Amino acid sequence: MGRTENQKLKLLYLKELFERQSDEEHLLSMQDILDALAARGIRAERKSVYDDILCLQQFGMDIVTVKGRHGGYFLASRTFELPELKLLVDAVQSSKFLSERKSMQLIAKLETLASQYAAGSLRRQVTVAGRVKTMNESVYYSVDLLHEAIQKNSRITFRYFDYDLNGARRYRPGLYAASPYALCWQDENYYLAAYDSEAKVIKHYRVDKMGQVEVTVSPREGVKQFSQIDVTSYTNQTFGMFAGEESVVTMEFPKRLIGVVLDRFGREVDIRPMSDTIFRVRAKVAVSGQFFGWLAGIGPDARIAAPEAVQKRYVQWLSDILREQSGTAD
């Protein structure tokens, strides 16, 4: 067999060929393989290619041989099957915390995990344009830095910003410092749960509004405070991460809304049937406008049964909104 400077790359080119240009509906004939190698500057004989395919099979590649006149070879299984890749593409394109540009970059990388023919079906289902996406391109890297800080048990510093009417960033005064403990996903946004040493409280920050994140050499504080809470339950009770006074609230719902309640409070929440059609749930929540808004969004079928103080605040909150809307209409 003739030798060329690319000969040592032959196995790698064969591996790439099977991964990108073969699947169950697109077989590679021996001639296809020889032609592809020749295009790479590699002269090969059939016998050597048979040996190479066997080597790749022994390596763990699921290369199937189809006998017959129209037979050939194809890669039968991959790390990610096509339905799994479609799920990942859906997750990427629907994530608000990823910018449109970063979403398309990630999807393009996911496409390389399928054959070029299957990648076409992934591309056809991409409809990122027009979806609500973050304007902060650096959020992708901020998440990585926050994971690093948590793993290293280190505090972080960062700037926090809001957007003005023109979509431009407006940084809040001063440099923020916090001890990060958990990244939470709620209401299609990433939040950082962190301990504020100065205020001595647990706070939440929208990751897509954090800029200039840096990992420091200082160790984290607030270990005791975080050890006393379940982060998942705490995330559910804060309702959009807006702060509010914590209170154990008893609520009533029709039984048809059990799924909505479990989605919000988790399966371990205290639920008690009151009748054939009504149940009560007791849960610790952060009493805030976000909580009241969630309850009001369900409609008149949801009501606060106790405590009376929270019940009155909810009624007042609804009355204030009605009054403001009535004033606007006038």
C-alpha positions in Angstrom: 0.0 0.0 0.0 1.3 3.4 -0.8 2.2 5.6 2.0 1.6 9.4 2.3 2.2 12.0 5.0 -1.5 11.6 6.0 -1.4 7.9 6.4 -1.3 8.1 10.2 -4.5 10.1 10.2 -6.5 7.4 8.3 -8.2 5.9 11.3 -9.3 9.4 12.5 -10.6 10.3 9.1 -12.5 7.0 9.0 -14.0 7.6 12.4 -15.1 11.1 11.3 -16.5 9.7 8.0 -18.8 7.2 9.8 -19.9 9.8 12.4 -20.8 12.5 9.9 -21.7 10.8 6.7 -23.4 7.5 7.7 -26.6 6.4 9.4 -29.2 3.6 8.9 -30.6 5.3 5.7 -27.2 6.4 4.3 -24.8 3.5 3.9 -21.1 3.9 2.9 -19.9 1.5 0.2 -16.3 0.4 0.2 -15.8 2.6 -2.9 -17.3 5.6 -1.0 -14.8 5.0 1.8 -11.9 4.7 -0.6 -12.9 7.9 -2.5 -13.3 9.8 0.8 -9.8 8.8 1.9 -8.4 9.7 -1.5 -9.9 13.2 -1.2 -7.9 13.5 2.0 -4.7 12.5 0.2 -4.7 8.9 1.5 -4.3 6.0 -0.8 -5.8 2.8 0.7 -6.4 -0.8 -0.3 -9.7 -2.6 0.5 -8.0 -5.1 2.8 -6.5 -2.3 5.0 -9.8 -0.6 5.2 -11.5 -3.9 6.4 -8.8 -4.1 9.1 -9.4 -0.4 10.0 -13.2 -0.9 10.3 -12.5 -4.0 12.6 -10.2 -1.8 14.7 -12.9 0.8 15.1 -15.4 -1.8 16.0 -13.1 -3.2 18.7 -12.6 0.4 19.9 -16.4 0.5 20.6 -17.9 2.1 17.5 -21.2 0.3 16.5 -20.4 0.0 12.8 -22.8 -2.3 11.1 -22.1 -4.2 7.9 -25.0 -4.7 5.5 -24.5 -7.5 2.9 -25.9 -7.5 -0.6 -25.8 -5.6 -3.8 -26.7 -2.3 -2.2 -25.0 -3.0 1.1 -22.3 -1.1 2.9 -21.4 0.2 6.3 -23.0 2.7 8.7 -22.7 3.8 12.3 -25.8 2.3 14.1 -25.6 4.1 17.5 -24.1 7.2 18.9 -23.5 8.8 22.3 -26.7 10.8 21.7 -29.6 9.5 19.8 -31.6 11.9 17.5 -34.6 12.2 19.9 -32.2 13.1 22.7 -30.5 15.8 20.6 -33.9 17.2 19.7 -34.7 17.6 23.4 -31.3 19.3 24.0 -31.9 21.7 21.0 -35.4 22.5 22.4 -33.9 23.2 25.8 -31.2 25.5 24.3 -33.5 27.5 22.1 -36.1 28.0 24.8 -33.7 29.1 27.5 -34.1 32.8 28.1 -30.8 33.2 29.8 -28.9 32.3 26.6 -28.7 35.0 24.0 -29.9 34.2 20.4 -26.3 34.2 19.2 -25.1 31.8 21.9 -28.1 29.6 21.4 -27.3 29.2 17.7 -23.6 28.4 18.5 -24.6 25.7 20.9 -27.1 24.2 18.5 -24.5 24.1 15.8 -22.2 22.1 18.2 -25.0 19.7 19.0 -25.5 19.1 15.3 -22.0 17.7 15.1 -23.1 14.9 17.4 -25.4 13.6 14.6 -24.8 12.6 11.0 -25.0 15.4 8.5 -28.4 14.1 7.4 -29.9 14.0 10.9 -28.4 17.4 11.6 -30.6 18.7 8.9 -33.7 17.7 10.9 -32.3 19.5 13.9 -31.7 22.6 11.9 -35.3 22.6 10.6 -36.8 22.7 14.1 -34.7 25.7 15.2 -37.0 28.7 15.6 -35.0 30.9 18.0 -35.6 34.2 16.2 -38.4 36.2 17.8 -38.2 34.5 21.2 -37.5 36.4 24.4 -33.8 36.0 25.0 -31.3 37.6 27.3 -29.4 40.7 26.1 -26.4 39.7 28.3 -24.0 37.7 26.1 -21.6 37.1 29.1 -24.2 35.2 31.2 -22.9 31.9 29.7 -19.5 32.5 31.2 -20.8 34.0 34.4 -22.6 30.7 35.1 -19.3 28.9 34.7 -17.5 31.3 37.0 -20.2 30.9 39.7 -19.9 27.1 39.5 -16.2 27.5 39.9 -16.6 29.7 43.0 -19.0 27.3 44.6 -16.7 24.4 44.0 -13.7 26.3 45.4 -15.7 27.6 48.4 -14.8 31.1 47.4 -16.5 34.5 47.6 -17.2 36.5 44.5 -17.4 40.1 43.5 -19.6 41.5 40.7 -21.4 44.5 39.3 -25.2 44.5 39.1 -27.2 46.3 36.5 -30.6 47.1 35.1 -31.7 48.1 31.6 -33.0 51.5 30.6 -35.7 52.2 28.0 -33.2 52.0 25.2 -32.0 48.5 26.3 -28.6 49.8 27.6 -27.1 48.6 30.8 -27.2 50.9 33.8 -24.9 49.6 36.6 -26.0 50.1 40.2 -23.5 51.9 42.4 -20.6 50.0 44.0 -19.1 46.6 43.8 -21.2 43.7 45.1 -19.6 40.9 47.2 -21.3 37.7 48.2 -20.8 34.0 49.1 -22.4 31.9 46.3 -24.1 28.6 47.3 -26.5 27.5 44.6 -27.7 28.3 41.1 -31.4 28.0 40.8 -33.6 27.9 37.7 -37.0 29.4 38.1 -39.5 31.2 35.8 -37.1 30.6 32.9 -34.3 32.5 34.6 -31.1 31.6 36.4 -30.8 33.0 39.9 -27.8 32.9 42.3 -28.6 32.1 45.9 -25.8 33.7 47.9 -25.1 35.0 51.4 -24.6 38.7 51.9 -22.1 39.1 54.8 -22.8 42.8 55.3 -26.6 42.4 55.6 -26.2 38.9 57.1 -29.1 37.5 54.9 -29.5 35.1 52.0 -30.1 37.0 48.8 -31.0 36.1 45.2 -29.5 37.7 42.1 -30.5 37.4 38.4 -27.5 35.9 36.8 -28.2 37.6 33.5 -28.0 41.0 35.3 -24.6 40.2 36.9 -21.5 41.6 35.2 -17.8 41.6 35.8 -18.0 38.4 37.9 -14.7 37.5 39.6 -13.8 34.7 41.9 -11.8 35.8 44.9 -9.4 34.0 47.2 -11.6 34.7 50.3 -13.5 31.7 51.7 -17.3 31.8 51.7 -19.4 32.8 54.7 -22.9 31.9 55.6 -22.4 28.1 55.9 -24.6 27.9 58.9 -27.5 29.8 57.3 -27.5 27.7 54.2 -27.2 24.4 56.1 -30.5 25.2 57.7 -32.5 25.4 54.5 -33.4 23.1 51.6 -32.4 25.1 48.5 -35.1 23.6 46.3 -37.9 24.3 48.8 -36.6 27.7 49.5 -36.5 28.5 45.8 -40.2 27.5 45.4 -41.4 29.5 48.3 -39.7 32.8 47.2 -41.9 33.2 44.1 -39.7 34.7 41.5 -36.9 35.4 44.0 -38.6 38.6 45.2 -38.0 39.0 48.9 -40.8 39.0 51.4 -41.5 38.2 55.0 -41.7 34.4 55.4 -44.9 33.0 56.8 -46.7 29.7 56.9 -49.8 30.2 54.8 -52.8 28.0 54.5 -54.5 28.0 51.1 -57.5 26.3 49.6 -57.9 25.0 46.1 -60.2 22.8 44.1 -58.9 19.3 43.6 -58.4 19.9 39.8 -55.6 22.2 40.7 -53.5 19.7 42.6 -50.9 19.5 39.8 -50.5 23.3 39.9 -49.9 23.2 43.6 -47.4 20.3 43.5 -45.5 22.1 40.7 -45.1 25.1 42.9 -44.5 23.6 46.4 -43.2 20.1 45.7 -44.6 16.7 46.5 -43.6 16.9 50.2 -45.9 19.8 50.9 -48.6 19.4 53.6 -51.9 18.7 51.8 -55.2 17.8 53.4 -58.6 17.1 51.8 -61.4 19.3 53.1 -64.2 17.8 51.0 -64.8 15.9 47.8 -63.9 18.9 45.8 -61.6 21.1 48.0 -58.2 20.6 49.6 -55.9 22.7 51.8 -52.2 23.2 51.6 -49.9 24.6 54.3 -46.6 26.0 53.0 -43.9 28.5 54.0 -43.8 31.3 51.5 -42.2 34.7 51.1 -45.3 36.9 51.3 -44.8 39.4 48.5 -46.4 40.8 45.4 -45.0 37.8 43.4 -46.8 35.4 45.7 -50.1 37.3 45.5 -49.7 37.6 41.7 -49.3 33.8 41.4 -52.4 33.3 43.5 -54.5 35.9 41.7 -53.4 34.3 38.4 -55.1 31.1 39.4 -58.4 33.0 39.8 -61.2 33.0 42.4 -60.8 29.2 42.9 -57.7 29.9 45.0 -58.1 31.6 48.4 -56.0 32.2 51.5 -57.5 30.6 54.6 -54.9 31.6 57.2 -53.3 33.5 58.8 -55.8 36.4 58.8 -53.0 39.0 58.5 -51.8 37.6 55.2 -55.4 37.2 54.0 -56.0 40.9 54.7 -52.8 41.9 52.9 -53.9 39.9 49.9 -57.3 41.6 49.8 -55.6 45.0 50.2 -53.2 44.1 47.4 -56.1 43.2 45.1 -58.0 46.4 46.1 -55.0 48.6 45.4 -54.6 47.2 41.9 -58.3 47.6 41.2 -58.2 51.2 42.4 -55.2 52.0 40.3 -56.7 50.4 37.2 -60.0 52.3 37.8 -58.1 55.6 38.1 -56.2 54.9 34.9 -59.5 54.2 33.1 -61.0 57.4 34.3 
